Each structure stands twice: as C-alpha cells, then as structure tokens.
Amino acid sequence: MTSHQQPLSFGRMLDRSFQLYRRHFAKFALLALMMFGPLYLMYSWIFADTNPSFSFDNFGSSFTAPMDSEIGENISVGAILFFVFLLLPVTFLILTPVAFSTSVFLIGQVYDGNSPDLGTAFKQTFRRFWPLFGNSALFGLIMLGIYLVLVFAIVLLVVVLVFVFGIMGGLTSSAGFNGSAGLIFTAVVLYIAVIFLVYAAISFFLIRWGYFIPAVTAQGESIGFGPSWRLTKGSFWRLFFVYLVLSLVMTAFSFLNLLLIGFIPVTILQVLLSALFYILLSPLILSVYAVSYYDMTLRTQGKDLESMLTRMREAEPDGGVRTVE
C-alpha cells in the first residue's frame, strides 16, 4: 500500500497538503491565477486606501459617482454595485467551485501516478459545470439561511447577557462589592466562547455539505449534499482543526502582508502585492480540500469493504470457516 492509499492523521494531512502544494506549485499557482487573479486585482483596487480623488472610472463613466458615507468617500457607488452584484456571484457560483473541483482532479492525477495536467482537469470539471453551478447556488442559499439564523441567535444572546450582567452589576454595587473586574472577565470568556461556537457551527455545515463539489463533478451525483454528508461522517473534528490551523496560518500571513503594504507608498504596487499574496496562498486551501477528500474516500471505501466482508462471514453457516473433507 502506497502512502496516498493510507488514512491520514491530522498532522499527516497537513503535511501531505503542503508537500503537494510545494511539489506542484506551478500548477496550483497557475490555477489560482486563472481563477482568482482578476478577482483579487479588482477587489484590491476597489477597496484600496487611496486619496480622495480616487474613482473607479476605469470601468466607465457610470462608476464615478462618489459615495457620501464615511467608509466610501474614495469608492464610487458603481464600484460597490459592481462588486456586490457581479464579482461576488461570479466568485461563489463559478470561480470557487470550479477551482476546488479542478484541484481535486489535479491531485487525483498525482495519486494515479500521472503528471498533473491542468487542461485535462478543467475539461473534467466543465463536463459537469451546470450541475456544479446549480449545487453551488443551492449551497449558497442554505449557508445564507444558516448565517441569518446564527446572527439572530447571537443578537438575542447578547441582549440576554446585557440584561443579566446589568442585574448582576446592580446587585454587586448595592451590596458594596466591587465586582466589575469579575464581570469583565466573565464577559470576555463568554465572548470568546460565543465566537468559537459560532465558528464551529458555521464550520460544521460548511464541512459536512462542502464536499458536494467532487460528489457532483467526480462522482457524477445530481445533488451532492447527501454524499458529502455521508463522506464526512466521523471526520468533522479532524477536518475542523485542519482548517482552523490553516486559517491561523493564513491570518498570520495576512498581517505580514498588511505590514509590507504599509511600507509601500504607491497604490498600484500595494494592489499588485496584495493580489500576489492571495494568489500564492489560495492553493493551500485547494490542496487541503483535495487531499482531505481522497483521504475520506479511502476511509469510506475501507469501511465499506470491512462491512461487506463482515456480512459475507456472517452469511456463512459455519461462520466463514470452510473444511475440506
């Protein structure tokens, strides 16, 4: 059994993902550049911290009306509309699922002992483009609904906590105790706990349903959420901490990127550096996603094979032991 045919632990999954990213960096970087390069450039340019004379007139005269709000003095209304109604939908409904699916096919080629071919991986993805598009739209609506429910729950929880802390503060003050430090500490702990729970709740559905992409493009499923749910059964916490570590790594590099940008006075160089930074980091997510998919597939196939052998042994009248007379 070769190394990629063995189930991976938490650490080995990250190590495998980083190794594949490093060995096939050119392929992954080209994939990220093709999928996200123009997006990152436009995003960085729209939200660049420029001088008050900045406008988005490169996209036409309709993008030159300045915003009157505090956060958008240097950003045109047309640019915001362009971002919300075109860039975001194209990103989440087309570019992101296509990139993840293509990375799955690329890693599959490596596991099969072949040299990864980006063109072939793209062709395999686009054979199932419309089912992928439909599943992506449905996934976005589902996650939006879950997000709104969580936001409502958080607001309700905050109101309750403010009410409770207000009562506790009044009681401690009337009793002559200085309980402000304890209340602040409790509030901080609860805040961290709420943030973690929200992150875990969103991650739960993202992970359990998020592998619909290879289910649709690689397995040919019409709706990929059921197969994704079955595939990730028993693997949530392992994947949760893998993606958590990856998020922390990318956050650290994001701060580094912001520090570097602070020393560059020229706006266009800031935009290019920021876009280059995200293009170089995006393949890490794609690699982790593809590696984890094949790892869970291997685990599921192993469980299915073990279950089949168990049923075969139980079906034998002598418990699977045959004697030769």
ZADO-1210 file (C-alpha; in nm, 4 decimals, padded with zeros to 6 digits):
<atoms>
<atom x="00.0000" y="00.0000" z="00.0000" code="MET" pos="1"/>
<atom x="00.1486" y="00.3336" z="-00.1074" code="THR" pos="2"/>
<atom x="00.1498" y="00.6410" z="00.1138" code="SER" pos="3"/>
<atom x="-00.1508" y="00.8043" z="-00.0527" code="HIS" pos="4"/>
<atom x="-00.3516" y="00.4842" z="-00.0015" code="GLN" pos="5"/>
<atom x="-00.3223" y="00.5060" z="00.3764" code="GLN" pos="6"/>
<atom x="-00.5606" y="00.7041" z="00.6005" code="PRO" pos="7"/>
<atom x="-00.4065" y="01.0302" z="00.7164" code="LEU" pos="8"/>
<atom x="-00.3973" y="01.1704" z="01.0671" code="SER" pos="9"/>
<atom x="-00.4410" y="01.5404" z="01.1436" code="PHE" pos="10"/>
<atom x="-00.0714" y="01.6212" z="01.1146" code="GLY" pos="11"/>
<atom x="-00.0061" y="01.3982" z="00.8141" code="ARG" pos="12"/>
<atom x="-00.2954" y="01.5522" z="00.6239" code="MET" pos="13"/>
<atom x="-00.1475" y="01.8998" z="00.6649" code="LEU" pos="14"/>
<atom x="00.1984" y="01.7708" z="00.5804" code="ASP" pos="15"/>
<atom x="00.0720" y="01.5936" z="00.2679" code="ARG" pos="16"/>
<atom x="-00.1147" y="01.9053" z="00.1555" code="SER" pos="17"/>
<atom x="00.1900" y="02.1294" z="00.1984" code="PHE" pos="18"/>
<atom x="00.4102" y="01.8766" z="00.0166" code="GLN" pos="19"/>
<atom x="00.1781" y="01.8571" z="-00.2818" code="LEU" pos="20"/>
<atom x="00.1456" y="02.2353" z="-00.2881" code="TYR" pos="21"/>
<atom x="00.5234" y="02.2716" z="-00.2901" code="ARG" pos="22"/>
<atom x="00.5927" y="01.9972" z="-00.5457" code="ARG" pos="23"/>
<atom x="00.3262" y="02.1145" z="-00.7890" code="HIS" pos="24"/>
<atom x="00.3424" y="02.4809" z="-00.7054" code="PHE" pos="25"/>
<atom x="00.3423" y="02.5952" z="-01.0698" code="ALA" pos="26"/>
<atom x="00.0180" y="02.4094" z="-01.1475" code="LYS" pos="27"/>
<atom x="-00.1612" y="02.5294" z="-00.8354" code="PHE" pos="28"/>
<atom x="-00.0354" y="02.8862" z="-00.8727" code="ALA" pos="29"/>
<atom x="-00.1497" y="02.8927" z="-01.2364" code="LEU" pos="30"/>
<atom x="-00.4893" y="02.7595" z="-01.1312" code="LEU" pos="31"/>
<atom x="-00.5225" y="03.0283" z="-00.8629" code="ALA" pos="32"/>
<atom x="-00.4033" y="03.2956" z="-01.1057" code="LEU" pos="33"/>
<atom x="-00.6584" y="03.1959" z="-01.3695" code="MET" pos="34"/>
<atom x="-00.9464" y="03.1670" z="-01.1249" code="MET" pos="35"/>
<atom x="-00.8772" y="03.4434" z="-00.8748" code="PHE" pos="36"/>
<atom x="-00.6147" y="03.6729" z="-01.0262" code="GLY" pos="37"/>
<atom x="-00.8512" y="03.9224" z="-01.1963" code="PRO" pos="38"/>
<atom x="-01.0879" y="03.8987" z="-00.8989" code="LEU" pos="39"/>
<atom x="-00.8191" y="03.9881" z="-00.6445" code="TYR" pos="40"/>
<atom x="-00.6921" y="04.2728" z="-00.8597" code="LEU" pos="41"/>
<atom x="-01.0379" y="04.4267" z="-00.8935" code="MET" pos="42"/>
<atom x="-01.1187" y="04.3694" z="-00.5264" code="TYR" pos="43"/>
<atom x="-00.7897" y="04.5241" z="-00.4117" code="SER" pos="44"/>
<atom x="-00.8346" y="04.8169" z="-00.6459" code="TRP" pos="45"/>
<atom x="-01.1929" y="04.8863" z="-00.5388" code="ILE" pos="46"/>
<atom x="-01.1105" y="04.8830" z="-00.1691" code="PHE" pos="47"/>
<atom x="-00.7631" y="05.0305" z="-00.1914" code="ALA" pos="48"/>
<atom x="-00.6941" y="05.3081" z="00.0596" code="ASP" pos="49"/>
<atom x="-00.6339" y="05.5807" z="-00.1960" code="THR" pos="50"/>
<atom x="-00.6556" y="05.9589" z="-00.1948" code="ASN" pos="51"/>
<atom x="-00.9913" y="06.1400" z="-00.2071" code="PRO" pos="52"/>
<atom x="-00.9654" y="06.1885" z="-00.5819" code="SER" pos="53"/>
<atom x="-00.9793" y="05.8145" z="-00.6452" code="PHE" pos="54"/>
<atom x="-01.2652" y="05.6893" z="-00.8598" code="SER" pos="55"/>
<atom x="-01.3439" y="05.3708" z="-01.0439" code="PHE" pos="56"/>
<atom x="-01.3616" y="05.5432" z="-01.3807" code="ASP" pos="57"/>
<atom x="-01.1566" y="05.2732" z="-01.5490" code="ASN" pos="58"/>
<atom x="-01.4799" y="05.0786" z="-01.5733" code="PHE" pos="59"/>
<atom x="-01.6775" y="05.3594" z="-01.7354" code="GLY" pos="60"/>
<atom x="-01.8318" y="05.6925" z="-01.6542" code="SER" pos="61"/>
<atom x="-02.1128" y="05.5276" z="-01.4572" code="SER" pos="62"/>
<atom x="-01.8618" y="05.4277" z="-01.1909" code="PHE" pos="63"/>
<atom x="-01.7516" y="05.7791" z="-01.0952" code="THR" pos="64"/>
<atom x="-02.0258" y="05.8876" z="-00.8547" code="ALA" pos="65"/>
<atom x="-01.8598" y="05.9262" z="-00.5112" code="PRO" pos="66"/>
<atom x="-02.0206" y="05.7788" z="-00.2029" code="MET" pos="67"/>
<atom x="-02.1221" y="06.0145" z="00.0780" code="ASP" pos="68"/>
<atom x="-02.0785" y="05.7620" z="00.3576" code="SER" pos="69"/>
<atom x="-01.7798" y="05.7655" z="00.5888" code="GLU" pos="70"/>
<atom x="-01.6453" y="05.4319" z="00.4645" code="ILE" pos="71"/>
<atom x="-01.6871" y="05.5077" z="00.0974" code="GLY" pos="72"/>
<atom x="-01.5573" y="05.8577" z="00.0378" code="GLU" pos="73"/>
<atom x="-01.2966" y="05.7205" z="-00.2012" code="ASN" pos="74"/>
<atom x="-01.5129" y="05.4465" z="-00.3530" code="ILE" pos="75"/>
<atom x="-01.7746" y="05.5035" z="-00.6175" code="SER" pos="76"/>
<atom x="-02.1291" y="05.3742" z="-00.5892" code="VAL" pos="77"/>
<atom x="-02.0891" y="05.1939" z="-00.9201" code="GLY" pos="78"/>
<atom x="-01.7816" y="05.0126" z="-00.7918" code="ALA" pos="79"/>
<atom x="-01.9717" y="04.8822" z="-00.4899" code="ILE" pos="80"/>
<atom x="-02.2612" y="04.7691" z="-00.7086" code="LEU" pos="81"/>
<atom x="-02.0172" y="04.6076" z="-00.9493" code="PHE" pos="82"/>
<atom x="-01.8583" y="04.4198" z="-00.6598" code="PHE" pos="83"/>
<atom x="-02.1826" y="04.3074" z="-00.4929" code="VAL" pos="84"/>
<atom x="-02.3869" y="04.2113" z="-00.7983" code="PHE" pos="85"/>
<atom x="-02.1163" y="04.0769" z="-01.0290" code="LEU" pos="86"/>
<atom x="-01.7882" y="03.9923" z="-00.8579" code="LEU" pos="87"/>
<atom x="-01.9364" y="03.8141" z="-00.5562" code="LEU" pos="88"/>
<atom x="-02.1842" y="03.5965" z="-00.7508" code="PRO" pos="89"/>
<atom x="-01.9221" y="03.5033" z="-01.0112" code="VAL" pos="90"/>
<atom x="-01.6758" y="03.4195" z="-00.7346" code="THR" pos="91"/>
<atom x="-01.9021" y="03.1986" z="-00.5244" code="PHE" pos="92"/>
<atom x="-02.1076" y="03.0396" z="-00.8016" code="LEU" pos="93"/>
<atom x="-01.8409" y="02.9826" z="-01.0677" code="ILE" pos="94"/>
<atom x="-01.4776" y="03.0556" z="-00.9827" code="LEU" pos="95"/>
<atom x="-01.4585" y="02.8958" z="-00.6378" code="THR" pos="96"/>
<atom x="-01.6379" y="02.5652" z="-00.7155" code="PRO" pos="97"/>
<atom x="-01.4502" y="02.5309" z="-01.0453" code="VAL" pos="98"/>
<atom x="-01.1178" y="02.5885" z="-00.8673" code="ALA" pos="99"/>
<atom x="-01.1931" y="02.3321" z="-00.5953" code="PHE" pos="100"/>
<atom x="-01.3149" y="02.0742" z="-00.8449" code="SER" pos="101"/>
<atom x="-01.0107" y="02.1244" z="-01.0678" code="THR" pos="102"/>
<atom x="-00.7778" y="02.0840" z="-00.7696" code="SER" pos="103"/>
<atom x="-00.9481" y="01.7526" z="-00.6842" code="VAL" pos="104"/>
<atom x="-00.8826" y="01.6255" z="-01.0373" code="PHE" pos="105"/>
<atom x="-00.5224" y="01.7528" z="-01.0259" code="LEU" pos="106"/>
<atom x="-00.4479" y="01.5678" z="-00.7017" code="ILE" pos="107"/>
<atom x="-00.6256" y="01.2631" z="-00.8426" code="GLY" pos="108"/>
<atom x="-00.3861" y="01.2638" z="-01.1381" code="GLN" pos="109"/>
<atom x="-00.0913" y="01.2781" z="-00.8969" code="VAL" pos="110"/>
<atom x="-00.2296" y="00.9908" z="-00.6909" code="TYR" pos="111"/>
<atom x="-00.2713" y="00.7879" z="-01.0098" code="ASP" pos="112"/>
<atom x="00.0984" y="00.8339" z="-01.0819" code="GLY" pos="113"/>
<atom x="00.0500" y="01.0789" z="-01.3675" code="ASN" pos="114"/>
<atom x="00.1873" y="01.4251" z="-01.4203" code="SER" pos="115"/>
<atom x="-00.0847" y="01.6772" z="-01.3288" code="PRO" pos="116"/>
<atom x="-00.2376" y="01.8339" z="-01.6373" code="ASP" pos="117"/>
<atom x="-00.4391" y="02.1494" z="-01.5786" code="LEU" pos="118"/>
<atom x="-00.6172" y="02.1350" z="-01.9122" code="GLY" pos="119"/>
<atom x="-00.7454" y="01.7821" z="-01.8524" code="THR" pos="120"/>
<atom x="-00.8595" y="01.8750" z="-01.5016" code="ALA" pos="121"/>
<atom x="-01.0509" y="02.1735" z="-01.6375" code="PHE" pos="122"/>
<atom x="-01.2200" y="01.9571" z="-01.9011" code="LYS" pos="123"/>
<atom x="-01.3279" y="01.7064" z="-01.6370" code="GLN" pos="124"/>
<atom x="-01.4733" y="01.9868" z="-01.4266" code="THR" pos="125"/>
<atom x="-01.6600" y="02.1620" z="-01.7071" code="PHE" pos="126"/>
<atom x="-01.8260" y="01.8386" z="-01.8163" code="ARG" pos="127"/>
<atom x="-02.0370" y="01.8790" z="-01.5048" code="ARG" pos="128"/>
<atom x="-02.0477" y="02.2599" z="-01.4960" code="PHE" pos="129"/>
<atom x="-02.4236" y="02.3166" z="-01.4839" code="TRP" pos="130"/>
<atom x="-02.4916" y="02.0618" z="-01.2066" code="PRO" pos="131"/>
<atom x="-02.1993" y="02.2190" z="-01.0219" code="LEU" pos="132"/>
<atom x="-02.3424" y="02.5669" z="-01.0744" code="PHE" pos="133"/>
<atom x="-02.6869" y="02.4620" z="-00.9507" code="GLY" pos="134"/>
<atom x="-02.5477" y="02.2897" z="-00.6413" code="ASN" pos="135"/>
<atom x="-02.3291" y="02.5923" z="-00.5659" code="SER" pos="136"/>
<atom x="-02.6294" y="02.8256" z="-00.5829" code="ALA" pos="137"/>
<atom x="-02.8298" y="02.5986" z="-00.3531" code="LEU" pos="138"/>
<atom x="-02.5356" y="02.5684" z="-00.1143" code="PHE" pos="139"/>
<atom x="-02.5052" y="02.9475" z="-00.1008" code="GLY" pos="140"/>
<atom x="-02.8742" y="02.9881" z="-00.0166" code="LEU" pos="141"/>
<atom x="-02.8528" y="02.7223" z="00.2544" code="ILE" pos="142"/>
<atom x="-02.5466" y="02.8805" z="00.4149" code="MET" pos="143"/>
<atom x="-02.7055" y="03.2256" z="00.3952" code="LEU" pos="144"/>
<atom x="-03.0102" y="03.0941" z="00.5822" code="GLY" pos="145"/>
<atom x="-02.7899" y="02.9319" z="00.8473" code="ILE" pos="146"/>
<atom x="-02.5911" y="03.2536" z="00.8830" code="TYR" pos="147"/>
<atom x="-02.9042" y="03.4639" z="00.9338" code="LEU" pos="148"/>
<atom x="-03.0317" y="03.2207" z="01.1966" code="VAL" pos="149"/>
<atom x="-02.6978" y="03.2383" z="01.3812" code="LEU" pos="150"/>
<atom x="-02.6957" y="03.6180" z="01.3644" code="VAL" pos="151"/>
<atom x="-03.0450" y="03.6304" z="01.5147" code="PHE" pos="152"/>
<atom x="-02.9399" y="03.3861" z="01.7880" code="ALA" pos="153"/>
<atom x="-02.6286" y="03.5909" z="01.8674" code="ILE" pos="154"/>
<atom x="-02.8238" y="03.9169" z="01.8889" code="VAL" pos="155"/>
<atom x="-03.0758" y="03.7516" z="02.1200" code="LEU" pos="156"/>
<atom x="-02.7959" y="03.6080" z="02.3333" code="LEU" pos="157"/>
<atom x="-02.6229" y="03.9468" z="02.3583" code="VAL" pos="158"/>
<atom x="-02.9469" y="04.1121" z="02.4715" code="VAL" pos="159"/>
<atom x="-02.9959" y="03.8453" z="02.7383" code="VAL" pos="160"/>
<atom x="-02.6332" y="03.8735" z="02.8573" code="LEU" pos="161"/>
<atom x="-02.6516" y="04.2532" z="02.8768" code="VAL" pos="162"/>
<atom x="-02.9693" y="04.2232" z="03.0818" code="PHE" pos="163"/>
<atom x="-02.8157" y="03.9608" z="03.3132" code="VAL" pos="164"/>
<atom x="-02.4876" y="04.1491" z="03.3580" code="PHE" pos="165"/>
<atom x="-02.6816" y="04.4668" z="03.4255" code="GLY" pos="166"/>
<atom x="-02.8740" y="04.2980" z="03.7049" code="ILE" pos="167"/>
<atom x="-02.5578" y="04.1405" z="03.8458" code="MET" pos="168"/>
<atom x="-02.3751" y="04.4719" z="03.8338" code="GLY" pos="169"/>
<atom x="-02.6594" y="04.6424" z="04.0164" code="GLY" pos="170"/>
<atom x="-02.6682" y="04.3735" z="04.2849" code="LEU" pos="171"/>
<atom x="-02.2917" y="04.3846" z="04.3466" code="THR" pos="172"/>
<atom x="-02.2934" y="04.7647" z="04.3622" code="SER" pos="173"/>
<atom x="-02.5810" y="04.7755" z="04.6088" code="SER" pos="174"/>
<atom x="-02.4117" y="04.5129" z="04.8240" code="ALA" pos="175"/>
<atom x="-02.0907" y="04.7147" z="04.8351" code="GLY" pos="176"/>
<atom x="-01.8803" y="04.4726" z="04.6322" code="PHE" pos="177"/>
<atom x="-01.6516" y="04.5709" z="04.3515" code="ASN" pos="178"/>
<atom x="-01.7481" y="04.3029" z="04.1043" code="GLY" pos="179"/>
<atom x="-01.6616" y="04.4943" z="03.7863" code="SER" pos="180"/>
<atom x="-01.3373" y="04.3010" z="03.7263" code="ALA" pos="181"/>
<atom x="-01.5137" y="03.9679" z="03.7626" code="GLY" pos="182"/>
<atom x="-01.7941" y="04.0768" z="03.5323" code="LEU" pos="183"/>
<atom x="-01.5464" y="04.1952" z="03.2683" code="ILE" pos="184"/>
<atom x="-01.3544" y="03.8674" z="03.2888" code="PHE" pos="185"/>
<atom x="-01.6772" y="03.6685" z="03.2600" code="THR" pos="186"/>
<atom x="-01.7896" y="03.8791" z="02.9656" code="ALA" pos="187"/>
<atom x="-01.4581" y="03.8241" z="02.7846" code="VAL" pos="188"/>
<atom x="-01.4722" y="03.4485" z="02.8416" code="VAL" pos="189"/>
<atom x="-01.8306" y="03.4330" z="02.7199" code="LEU" pos="190"/>
<atom x="-01.7430" y="03.6436" z="02.4160" code="TYR" pos="191"/>
<atom x="-01.4589" y="03.4075" z="02.3196" code="ILE" pos="192"/>
<atom x="-01.6842" y="03.1066" z="02.3789" code="ALA" pos="193"/>
<atom x="-01.9596" y="03.2539" z="02.1600" code="VAL" pos="194"/>
<atom x="-01.7145" y="03.3331" z="01.8792" code="ILE" pos="195"/>
<atom x="-01.5779" y="02.9789" z="01.8903" code="PHE" pos="196"/>
<atom x="-01.9256" y="02.8254" z="01.8953" code="LEU" pos="197"/>
<atom x="-02.0362" y="03.0370" z="01.6000" code="VAL" pos="198"/>
<atom x="-01.7220" y="02.9453" z="01.4079" code="TYR" pos="199"/>
<atom x="-01.7754" y="02.5775" z="01.4905" code="ALA" pos="200"/>
<atom x="-02.1441" y="02.5907" z="01.3950" code="ALA" pos="201"/>
<atom x="-02.0782" y="02.7502" z="01.0568" code="ILE" pos="202"/>
<atom x="-01.7822" y="02.5187" z="01.0005" code="SER" pos="203"/>
<atom x="-01.9987" y="02.2169" z="01.0773" code="PHE" pos="204"/>
<atom x="-02.2317" y="02.2820" z="00.7862" code="PHE" pos="205"/>
<atom x="-01.9542" y="02.4070" z="00.5603" code="LEU" pos="206"/>
<atom x="-01.7597" y="02.0859" z="00.6146" code="ILE" pos="207"/>
<atom x="-02.0482" y="01.8384" z="00.6202" code="ARG" pos="208"/>
<atom x="-02.2020" y="01.9768" z="00.2987" code="TRP" pos="209"/>
<atom x="-01.8949" y="02.1422" z="00.1488" code="GLY" pos="210"/>
<atom x="-01.7710" y="01.8310" z="-00.0303" code="TYR" pos="211"/>
<atom x="-02.0650" y="01.8401" z="-00.2691" code="PHE" pos="212"/>
<atom x="-01.8217" y="01.9667" z="-00.5349" code="ILE" pos="213"/>
<atom x="-01.6333" y="01.6395" z="-00.6000" code="PRO" pos="214"/>
<atom x="-01.9559" y="01.4464" z="-00.5427" code="ALA" pos="215"/>
<atom x="-02.1051" y="01.6317" z="-00.8399" code="VAL" pos="216"/>
<atom x="-01.8058" y="01.6524" z="-01.0732" code="THR" pos="217"/>
<atom x="-01.6013" y="01.3418" z="-00.9856" code="ALA" pos="218"/>
<atom x="-01.8776" y="01.1036" z="-00.8791" code="GLN" pos="219"/>
<atom x="-02.1486" y="01.2282" z="-01.1160" code="GLY" pos="220"/>
<atom x="-02.4122" y="01.2916" z="-00.8477" code="GLU" pos="221"/>
<atom x="-02.7028" y="01.5222" z="-00.9357" code="SER" pos="222"/>
<atom x="-02.7250" y="01.6592" z="-00.5797" code="ILE" pos="223"/>
<atom x="-02.4020" y="01.6378" z="-00.3863" code="GLY" pos="224"/>
<atom x="-02.5102" y="01.7257" z="-00.0329" code="PHE" pos="225"/>
<atom x="-02.6163" y="01.3754" z="00.0698" code="GLY" pos="226"/>
<atom x="-02.2928" y="01.2102" z="-00.0498" code="PRO" pos="227"/>
<atom x="-02.0932" y="01.4890" z="00.1135" code="SER" pos="228"/>
<atom x="-02.2733" y="01.4363" z="00.4451" code="TRP" pos="229"/>
<atom x="-02.2043" y="01.0621" z="00.4339" code="ARG" pos="230"/>
<atom x="-01.8442" y="01.1142" z="00.3267" code="LEU" pos="231"/>
<atom x="-01.7616" y="01.3493" z="00.6147" code="THR" pos="232"/>
<atom x="-01.9318" y="01.1375" z="00.8807" code="LYS" pos="233"/>
<atom x="-01.6861" y="01.0807" z="01.1649" code="GLY" pos="234"/>
<atom x="-01.4292" y="01.3224" z="01.0195" code="SER" pos="235"/>
<atom x="-01.5703" y="01.6594" z="01.1234" code="PHE" pos="236"/>
<atom x="-01.3422" y="01.7423" z="01.4159" code="TRP" pos="237"/>
<atom x="-01.0307" y="01.6273" z="01.2331" code="ARG" pos="238"/>
<atom x="-01.1212" y="01.8476" z="00.9360" code="LEU" pos="239"/>
<atom x="-01.2307" y="02.1310" z="01.1649" code="PHE" pos="240"/>
<atom x="-00.8894" y="02.1564" z="01.3285" code="PHE" pos="241"/>
<atom x="-00.7113" y="02.1141" z="00.9950" code="VAL" pos="242"/>
<atom x="-00.8975" y="02.4126" z="00.8528" code="TYR" pos="243"/>
<atom x="-00.8590" y="02.6028" z="01.1800" code="LEU" pos="244"/>
<atom x="-00.4803" y="02.5670" z="01.1662" code="VAL" pos="245"/>
<atom x="-00.4868" y="02.6661" z="00.8011" code="LEU" pos="246"/>
<atom x="-00.6961" y="02.9738" z="00.8867" code="SER" pos="247"/>
<atom x="-00.4496" y="03.0753" z="01.1581" code="LEU" pos="248"/>
<atom x="-00.1570" y="03.0365" z="00.9181" code="VAL" pos="249"/>
<atom x="-00.3279" y="03.2455" z="00.6538" code="MET" pos="250"/>
<atom x="-00.4260" y="03.5078" z="00.9122" code="THR" pos="251"/>
<atom x="-00.0642" y="03.5389" z="01.0228" code="ALA" pos="252"/>
<atom x="00.0478" y="03.5851" z="00.6638" code="PHE" pos="253"/>
<atom x="-00.2329" y="03.8377" z="00.6121" code="SER" pos="254"/>
<atom x="-00.0934" y="04.0527" z="00.8938" code="PHE" pos="255"/>
<atom x="00.2502" y="04.0228" z="00.7364" code="LEU" pos="256"/>
<atom x="00.1044" y="04.1341" z="00.4059" code="ASN" pos="257"/>
<atom x="-00.0567" y="04.4365" z="00.5699" code="LEU" pos="258"/>
<atom x="00.2741" y="04.5310" z="00.7296" code="LEU" pos="259"/>
<atom x="00.4550" y="04.5082" z="00.3976" code="LEU" pos="260"/>
<atom x="00.1887" y="04.7111" z="00.2217" code="ILE" pos="261"/>
<atom x="00.2263" y="04.9816" z="00.4867" code="GLY" pos="262"/>
<atom x="00.5804" y="05.0477" z="00.3685" code="PHE" pos="263"/>
<atom x="00.4775" y="05.0865" z="00.0029" code="ILE" pos="264"/>
<atom x="00.3559" y="05.4371" z="-00.0821" code="PRO" pos="265"/>
<atom x="00.2443" y="05.3604" z="-00.4391" code="VAL" pos="266"/>
<atom x="-00.1157" y="05.2379" z="-00.4629" code="THR" pos="267"/>
<atom x="-00.0729" y="05.0192" z="-00.7704" code="ILE" pos="268"/>
<atom x="00.2164" y="04.8355" z="-00.6045" code="LEU" pos="269"/>
<atom x="00.0009" y="04.7803" z="-00.2964" code="GLN" pos="270"/>
<atom x="-00.2728" y="04.6336" z="-00.5138" code="VAL" pos="271"/>
<atom x="-00.0331" y="04.4040" z="-00.7010" code="LEU" pos="272"/>
<atom x="00.1376" y="04.2846" z="-00.3826" code="LEU" pos="273"/>
<atom x="-00.1939" y="04.2113" z="-00.2128" code="SER" pos="274"/>
<atom x="-00.3222" y="04.0210" z="-00.5171" code="ALA" pos="275"/>
<atom x="00.0034" y="03.8243" z="-00.5449" code="LEU" pos="276"/>
<atom x="-00.0154" y="03.7349" z="-00.1764" code="PHE" pos="277"/>
<atom x="-00.3635" y="03.5839" z="-00.2041" code="TYR" pos="278"/>
<atom x="-00.2824" y="03.4059" z="-00.5292" code="ILE" pos="279"/>
<atom x="00.0117" y="03.2340" z="-00.3602" code="LEU" pos="280"/>
<atom x="-00.1925" y="03.1336" z="-00.0522" code="LEU" pos="281"/>
<atom x="-00.5130" y="03.0205" z="-00.2240" code="SER" pos="282"/>
<atom x="-00.3600" y="02.6927" z="-00.3492" code="PRO" pos="283"/>
<atom x="-00.3056" y="02.5843" z="00.0122" code="LEU" pos="284"/>
<atom x="-00.6805" y="02.5708" z="00.0661" code="ILE" pos="285"/>
<atom x="-00.7300" y="02.3899" z="-00.2643" code="LEU" pos="286"/>
<atom x="-00.4630" y="02.1338" z="-00.1764" code="SER" pos="287"/>
<atom x="-00.6039" y="02.0661" z="00.1718" code="VAL" pos="288"/>
<atom x="-00.9529" y="02.0255" z="00.0282" code="TYR" pos="289"/>
<atom x="-00.8431" y="01.7758" z="-00.2374" code="ALA" pos="290"/>
<atom x="-00.6204" y="01.5738" z="-00.0019" code="VAL" pos="291"/>
<atom x="-00.8934" y="01.5541" z="00.2637" code="SER" pos="292"/>
<atom x="-01.1455" y="01.4420" z="00.0018" code="TYR" pos="293"/>
<atom x="-00.9330" y="01.1476" z="-00.1108" code="TYR" pos="294"/>
<atom x="-00.8485" y="01.0618" z="00.2489" code="ASP" pos="295"/>
<atom x="-01.2163" y="01.0426" z="00.3445" code="MET" pos="296"/>
<atom x="-01.2926" y="00.8466" z="00.0268" code="THR" pos="297"/>
<atom x="-01.0264" y="00.5950" z="00.1221" code="LEU" pos="298"/>
<atom x="-01.1632" y="00.5677" z="00.4749" code="ARG" pos="299"/>
<atom x="-01.5184" y="00.5227" z="00.3459" code="THR" pos="300"/>
<atom x="-01.4121" y="00.2578" z="00.0961" code="GLN" pos="301"/>
<atom x="-01.2220" y="00.0763" z="00.3689" code="GLY" pos="302"/>
<atom x="-01.5262" y="00.0797" z="00.5974" code="LYS" pos="303"/>
<atom x="-01.7491" y="-00.0405" z="00.3141" code="ASP" pos="304"/>
<atom x="-01.5081" y="-00.3249" z="00.2350" code="LEU" pos="305"/>
<atom x="-01.4844" y="-00.4236" z="00.6000" code="GLU" pos="306"/>
<atom x="-01.8633" y="-00.4172" z="00.6319" code="SER" pos="307"/>
<atom x="-01.9014" y="-00.6304" z="00.3186" code="MET" pos="308"/>
<atom x="-01.6526" y="-00.8906" z="00.4462" code="LEU" pos="309"/>
<atom x="-01.8325" y="-00.8987" z="00.7809" code="THR" pos="310"/>
<atom x="-02.1658" y="-00.9621" z="00.6128" code="ARG" pos="311"/>
<atom x="-02.0099" y="-01.2375" z="00.3984" code="MET" pos="312"/>
<atom x="-01.8679" y="-01.4105" z="00.7065" code="ARG" pos="313"/>
<atom x="-02.1985" y="-01.3847" z="00.8894" code="GLU" pos="314"/>
<atom x="-02.3783" y="-01.5328" z="00.5892" code="ALA" pos="315"/>
<atom x="-02.1653" y="-01.8482" z="00.6037" code="GLU" pos="316"/>
<atom x="-02.3368" y="-02.1198" z="00.8131" code="PRO" pos="317"/>
<atom x="-02.0064" y="-02.2228" z="00.9747" code="ASP" pos="318"/>
<atom x="-01.9002" y="-01.8626" z="01.0463" code="GLY" pos="319"/>
<atom x="-01.6858" y="-01.8360" z="00.7346" code="GLY" pos="320"/>
<atom x="-01.4675" y="-02.1400" z="00.8173" code="VAL" pos="321"/>
<atom x="-01.4730" y="-02.3994" z="00.5454" code="ARG" pos="322"/>
<atom x="-01.3417" y="-02.7519" z="00.5919" code="THR" pos="323"/>
<atom x="-01.2172" y="-02.9838" z="00.3225" code="VAL" pos="324"/>
<atom x="-01.3201" y="-03.3464" z="00.3572" code="GLU" pos="325"/>
</atoms>
